[in-house]
Amino acid sequence: MDETTPLAAQIAADARRRIDLAGRRFPRPPHTRVLTIANQKGGVGKTSTAVNMAAALAQAGLNVLVIDNDPQGNASTALGVEHHSGTPSIYEVLVEDAPLAEVVQPAAQVPRLWCVPATIDLSGAEIELVSLVARENRLRNAVDAYLEHQVRVGDERLDYVIVDCPPSLGLLTVNAFVAAREVLIPIQCEYYALEGLSQLLKNVQLIKNHLNPQLHVSTILLTMYDSRTNLAHQVAEEVREHFPGQTLRTTIPRSVRISEAPSYGQTVMTYDPGSSGALAYLAAAREMAERAVARVTETEG
């Protein structure tokens, strides 16, 4: 196939990915991986990354829980779960000590994928958490208790817990950082992409030093990548130069399908599984899953 034009190159790349990924099952991590998707800059594809990576992992045979820790509730919308006011949600877990098991819902269209929804009540949680005991550890305690509950009742263990949080460093985000062991940072391939990244990394280091020694940035994903522009190539090169071990080879292209999917209560993985965006998220999820297993193998070796 002639790949001299951007469109032809994209079609050829999609065809190769479709063949490579068809029916592929991803390796299970040796223990549950808890990741927070974080970036203080808005509009970088945080929620899209959270729900689509989660759906891709679940479609490949892994058990995945998404915790929507953002008052906007966009992850809940994309996964097709109830999140109107009054629905048992992450608010009850953080503020009222409700067990996670009581608020988990199955995702509408993807087996092996579950969601803890966010409702509008969560918008007041930042203020309410201030006066609570161990306010930074409430989500971590809830997640640990839920994982223990699964073992106790004989459920198959979760492979991934993915936390979507708001684009700010309030108590909701701090709770997400303390609950996680890993941080996944989506970076938009545009001029302002690296602006604020150094501050985010400082905040991760602060949390690591004072609240969660296990926390580290394990994965960086380049989003909204437009291969036709020099700027996208430059940003990608700069990120890979600074973070060679964390940055995935796979990039997520700009895609109308990714933006459209939530309006139908779906991720792009079910809305248009053959699209460039869906194939890219599937490839990124596989790369992330295989990297984790490779790291364990290297450590044991």
WOWODA-V198435 format. One record per backbone hydrogen bond with DSSP energy under -0.5 kcal/mol. NH is the residue of the N-H (numbers start at 1). CO is the residue of the C=O. Records with the same first field share a line. If there is no record, write none. Layout:
# WOWODA-V198435
NH = CO  CO
This chain:
# WOWODA-V198435
9 = 5
10 = 6
11 = 7
12 = 8
13 = 9
14 = 10
15 = 11
16 = 12
17 = 13
18 = 14
19 = 15
20 = 16
21 = 17
22 = 18
24 = 21
26 = 60
33 = 159
34 = 32
35 = 33  161
36 = 182
37 = 163
38 = 36  184
49 = 45
50 = 46
51 = 47
52 = 48
53 = 49
54 = 50
55 = 51
56 = 52
57 = 53
58 = 54
59 = 55
60 = 56
61 = 58
62 = 57
64 = 62  112
65 = 160
66 = 114
67 = 65  162
68 = 66  116
69 = 67  164
73 = 70
77 = 73
78 = 74
79 = 75
80 = 77
81 = 76
87 = 84
90 = 117
92 = 89
93 = 89
94 = 90
95 = 91
96 = 91  92
97 = 93
98 = 92
102 = 99
103 = 100
104 = 100
105 = 115
107 = 113
108 = 79
111 = 109
113 = 110
114 = 64
115 = 105
116 = 66
117 = 103  115
122 = 119
123 = 120
124 = 121
125 = 122
126 = 122
128 = 124
129 = 125
130 = 126  127
131 = 128
132 = 129
135 = 132
137 = 134
138 = 135
141 = 137
142 = 138
143 = 139
144 = 140
145 = 141
146 = 142
147 = 143
148 = 144
149 = 145
150 = 146
151 = 147
152 = 148
153 = 149
154 = 150  151
155 = 150
159 = 63
160 = 63
161 = 33
162 = 65
163 = 35  161
164 = 67  162
165 = 37  163
166 = 69
168 = 166
174 = 170
175 = 171
176 = 172
177 = 173
178 = 174
179 = 175
180 = 176
181 = 34
182 = 34
183 = 216
184 = 36
185 = 183  219
186 = 184
187 = 221
189 = 223
190 = 188
193 = 190
195 = 192
197 = 194
198 = 194
200 = 196
201 = 197
202 = 198
203 = 199
204 = 200
205 = 201
206 = 202
207 = 203
208 = 204
209 = 205
210 = 206
211 = 207
212 = 207
215 = 212
216 = 181
218 = 183  216
219 = 183
220 = 246
221 = 185
222 = 250
223 = 187  221
225 = 252
227 = 225
229 = 226
233 = 229
234 = 230
235 = 231
236 = 232
237 = 233
238 = 234
239 = 235
240 = 236
241 = 237
242 = 238
243 = 239
247 = 243
248 = 220
252 = 222
253 = 251
254 = 225
259 = 255
260 = 256
261 = 257
262 = 258
263 = 260
264 = 261
265 = 262
266 = 261
270 = 267
271 = 267
272 = 268
275 = 272
279 = 275
280 = 276
281 = 277
282 = 278
283 = 279
284 = 280
285 = 281
286 = 282
287 = 283
288 = 284
289 = 285
290 = 286
291 = 287
292 = 288
293 = 289
294 = 290
295 = 291
296 = 292
297 = 293
298 = 294
299 = 295
300 = 296
301 = 297
